[in-house]
C-alpha cells in the first residue's frame, strides 16, 4: 500500500470518528492501516482500506440521520453484527433505516453474509411479466387498468361477472394511448385515470412502483440524499395505493361511467365525450 493512500484513508477516517483529538485519531488510523498493509499483499491491503472507509462512511450517515440514537447507542464499532461483514453499530444503522425509513432488511437480504456496499429495494407494484394474475385478489380498478395491456377475454369476463355484463356497451379501445395520458399536467377529472395507467404501466417515476422482478435490480448508495429520496418515494407509493381505494369506490358506484371515461381518456387524452 502506498504511503499516500494510507494517509488519505486515515484522514477520511478521522473526519468521521469523534470523541478523540485529531492527532490521536490520525495516529490510531495510521497504526491500524500500517499493520494491515504489512500483514497482507497489496490487493488485500487495498480491500482492507476500502472496507474501513466504507464502514466509517456508514457511521457518518448514522450520526447525521439518527443523532439521538447514535448518542444513546452502546453497540460495538468493531464486533460483527447480524450481517457479519459489518460491525454491530453499522447493523444498527441498517435496522434504523428498515424501521424508520423504508423496508430494507426484507425480500433480498436474508443472508447474514450479505454485503451492503450498495443495496436494492423490493418492488411494491404488481409485476406483469412474472406474477400469476389473480383478479379476485387485486384492486378492481387495477384490473380495469389491465384492459389496455392484455386485451384479454378473461379480464372482460371478470368485469362482466362483477358488474353485470356491461363491457359490450363500452367504447372500443385504441391500440395506443393518447400522448396526454402520460402528461404531468392533468385536470382534477383526468388525474386519477392518468395515475392508474402510469401505475399499471410502471411509469410513475417512483422507484418502488416502477422496478420489477424481471429487470436487473437498481442499486442505491449509502448517502443521506438517497436515503431521504427513497423514504419520501416509499411514502408516496402508499398514497398511490390509497388512490386505488378511491378508484374502487367510484368504479363500484357507476362502473359504466368509470370504464367509459377511462377508455375515452386512453383513446383521446380527455374524459369529455366527442
Buried (B, 14 or more C-beta within 10 A) or exposed (E): BEEEBBBEBBBBBBEBBEEEEEEEBBBBBBEBBBEBBEEBEEEEBBEBBEBBBBBBBBBBBBBEBBEEBBEEBEEEEEEBBEBEBBBBBBBBBBBBBBEEBBBBBEEEBEEEEBEBEEBBBBBBBBEBEEEEBEBEEBBBBBBBBBBBEEEEEEBBEBBBEBBEEBBEEBBEEEEEBBEBBBEEEBEEEBEBBBBBBBBBBBEBEBBBBBBBEEEEBEEBEBEEEBBEEBBEBBEBBEEBBEBBEEBBEBBEEEBBEBBBBBBBBBBBBBBEEE
